[in-house]
Amino acid sequence: MNRFTGILAAVALVASFIGLEPARASDLEVSGTCPGEVTFTISGWEPETTVAVAFSTARGSLRIPNGYRYCAGTVLGLSPQNIRVLINFHTDEFGYATYDLTLPRGACRGYVQAISLETCETSPVRQLP
């Protein structure tokens, strides 16, 4: 467990003992160099849930089509141009997860957004390095 995860765990534990429900702000952070290894970190999501990270070459507006298995009707801030799922996370008991992925040059400066496959909550759109 890294220091950040330990701090999150302690805060969540104290909050649960005193009866406070921690505020959630579902987020996605991206760090690293592209092309190369990039770290995706999600925090503030529901505990033990699946979160997908979608990629597109541009910002835009994309409504997930009706009939799609997950989150039909949810609007993403990504263009339908070259859209694909990069990663599926499974959050820990604190709604946190991290993943390292080696990205090719073609992905650099593209955009990503996370979406919970259970609640359909979305993160802000982030640009890759």
Secondary structure as GFF3:
##gff-version 3
##sequence-region A 1 129
A	DSSP	alpha_helix	3	17	.	.	.	ID=ss1
A	DSSP	beta_strand	27	32	.	.	.	ID=ss2
A	DSSP	beta_strand	36	43	.	.	.	ID=ss3
A	DSSP	beta_strand	50	56	.	.	.	ID=ss4
A	DSSP	beta_strand	59	63	.	.	.	ID=ss5
A	DSSP	beta_strand	75	78	.	.	.	ID=ss6
A	DSSP	beta_strand	84	90	.	.	.	ID=ss7
A	DSSP	beta_strand	97	103	.	.	.	ID=ss8
A	DSSP	three_ten_helix	105	107	.	.	.	ID=ss9
A	DSSP	beta_strand	111	116	.	.	.	ID=ss10
A	DSSP	beta_strand	126	127	.	.	.	ID=ss11
###
